[in-house]
Amino acid sequence: MKDQLLKARTHRRYQNKKVDIEIVRNIIKGAKNSPSAFNMQLSRYIIVNEDMELKDKLFKLTNLPTFHEVEEQHKPAGYIIVVVEKSRIKNRDTLSFDQGIVYQSINLMMNEYGMRNVCLFSPNKNKIQELLKLGINKYEVSYAIGYGHPLTKKRNVVETEDISAWKYFKDESGIYNVPKLTLETLIIDEK
Ligand SMILES: Cc1cc2nc3c(=O)[nH]c(=O)nc-3n(C[C@H](O)[C@H](O)[C@H](O)COP(=O)(O)O)c2cc1C
């Protein structure tokens, strides 16, 4: 588990390789048993794995091509759009908490299949709503997950005590280093 948690890093550049939809279904099957407040299980999923035109439009709605300068040929192989039925939302704090847990379950499941992903809060949710023709009253788009087979799986996690060191950096060999705070920085007291 410790190794899985270390490997389950965000990736933004993918191989031009299709993902079998059954794998995506299995990933959601694994994640669907995540804990949720009052066992409400509010997350619903839209898999966009096949429709090239839709995938192209979704890519352009994220910050991947703009902020991260991801090239067209390295865009995610597909997306999971996580939505919630509006009428069932009672507590937004617990909803966000539940969705974080679901995301990490999906993240770890993807890792198990040798895939990687990026959690995407950047897309314009209203535009996704329009694009997917989701009834504006029924569903609310929460976030998206872009996934695929990564260009390279290599990532180094580097320990730091510097709380302002959140930016990834590439080392001499071009490998991304992901700064993470040390245990000593995180545990503020032990009694
Ligand atoms: C709630 C949440 C929203 C995120 N939104 C975006 C996003 O819109 N675009 C993006 O490129 N990465 C996004 N990320 C990925 C984070 O930037 C990434 O998890 C962080 O830099 C740490 O890297 P790591 O996942 O490899 O540990 C998001 C992550 C989380 C948990």
Ligand as a Chemical Component Dictionary entry (heavy atoms), coordinates in Angstrom:
data_LIG
# 
_chem_comp.id                   LIG 
_chem_comp.type                 NON-POLYMER 
_chem_comp.pdbx_formal_charge   0 
_chem_comp.three_letter_code    LIG 
# 
loop_
_chem_comp_atom.comp_id 
_chem_comp_atom.atom_id 
_chem_comp_atom.alt_atom_id 
_chem_comp_atom.type_symbol 
_chem_comp_atom.charge 
_chem_comp_atom.model_Cartn_x 
_chem_comp_atom.model_Cartn_y 
_chem_comp_atom.model_Cartn_z 
_chem_comp_atom.pdbx_ordinal 
LIG C1  C1  C 0 -9.029 18.608 -5.772  1  
LIG C2  C2  C 0 -7.946 18.590 -6.811  2  
LIG C3  C3  C 0 -8.077 19.384 -7.941  3  
LIG C4  C4  C 0 -7.088 19.369 -8.935  4  
LIG N1  N1  N 0 -7.271 20.089 -10.094 5  
LIG C5  C5  C 0 -6.338 20.047 -11.073 6  
LIG C6  C6  C 0 -6.555 20.712 -12.317 7  
LIG O1  O1  O 0 -7.588 21.321 -12.558 8  
LIG N2  N2  N 0 -5.584 20.627 -13.262 9  
LIG C7  C7  C 0 -4.435 19.927 -13.061 10 
LIG O2  O2  O 0 -3.599 19.886 -13.955 11 
LIG N3  N3  N 0 -4.193 19.263 -11.886 12 
LIG C8  C8  C 0 -5.131 19.297 -10.900 13 
LIG N4  N4  N 0 -4.932 18.584 -9.729  14 
LIG C9  C9  C 0 -3.698 17.800 -9.534  15 
LIG C10 C10 C 0 -2.771 18.452 -8.499  16 
LIG O3  O3  O 0 -2.121 19.554 -9.101  17 
LIG C11 C11 C 0 -1.755 17.397 -7.997  18 
LIG O4  O4  O 0 -2.454 16.407 -7.281  19 
LIG C12 C12 C 0 -0.703 18.018 -7.103  20 
LIG O5  O5  O 0 0.119  18.891 -7.816  21 
LIG C13 C13 C 0 0.173  16.988 -6.408  22 
LIG O6  O6  O 0 0.766  16.121 -7.320  23 
LIG P1  P1  P 0 0.646  14.544 -7.109  24 
LIG O7  O7  O 0 -0.825 14.199 -7.361  25 
LIG O8  O8  O 0 1.540  13.937 -8.113  26 
LIG O9  O9  O 0 1.024  14.247 -5.711  27 
LIG C14 C14 C 0 -5.926 18.573 -8.752  28 
LIG C15 C15 C 0 -5.805 17.762 -7.605  29 
LIG C16 C16 C 0 -6.810 17.751 -6.662  30 
LIG C17 C17 C 0 -6.690 16.819 -5.461  31 
# 
loop_
_chem_comp_bond.comp_id 
_chem_comp_bond.atom_id_1 
_chem_comp_bond.atom_id_2 
_chem_comp_bond.value_order 
_chem_comp_bond.pdbx_ordinal 
LIG C1  C2  SING 1  
LIG C2  C3  SING 2  
LIG C2  C16 DOUB 3  
LIG C3  C4  DOUB 4  
LIG C4  N1  SING 5  
LIG C4  C14 SING 6  
LIG N1  C5  DOUB 7  
LIG C5  C6  SING 8  
LIG C5  C8  SING 9  
LIG C6  O1  DOUB 10 
LIG C6  N2  SING 11 
LIG N2  C7  SING 12 
LIG C7  O2  DOUB 13 
LIG C7  N3  SING 14 
LIG N3  C8  DOUB 15 
LIG C8  N4  SING 16 
LIG N4  C9  SING 17 
LIG N4  C14 SING 18 
LIG C9  C10 SING 19 
LIG C10 O3  SING 20 
LIG C10 C11 SING 21 
LIG C11 O4  SING 22 
LIG C11 C12 SING 23 
LIG C12 O5  SING 24 
LIG C12 C13 SING 25 
LIG C13 O6  SING 26 
LIG O6  P1  SING 27 
LIG P1  O7  DOUB 28 
LIG P1  O8  SING 29 
LIG P1  O9  SING 30 
LIG C14 C15 DOUB 31 
LIG C15 C16 SING 32 
LIG C16 C17 SING 33 
# 
